[in-house]
């Protein structure tokens, strides 16, 4: 296994353990649980589900991640739309990074941020 994958696997294990611990101690909308937006494994799962044709499951997971992004932005008094766009773009680039360490440049993906489904 390449060193980058080993690091990502270790990080994923740590994040999973941390999220499980937080879920045991806090309710579902507590700020501590919102840090799952930084888990590349969760974003990777969104793309894997889409690749398998499970669009509803992918959208549900992605909306959960974006909801947590909005919650963090509220707490930090940041612009939610801009933060979600940047986070989603960064996650897409990291998920699609090749084993050679180069990023595959894919077009920007529109972000659905509001509960109304409106796109920025």
Secondary structure as GFF3:
##gff-version 3
##sequence-region A 1 120
A	DSSP	alpha_helix	3	25	.	.	.	ID=ss1
A	DSSP	three_ten_helix	31	38	.	.	.	ID=ss2
A	DSSP	alpha_helix	40	51	.	.	.	ID=ss3
A	DSSP	alpha_helix	55	76	.	.	.	ID=ss4
A	DSSP	alpha_helix	80	95	.	.	.	ID=ss5
###
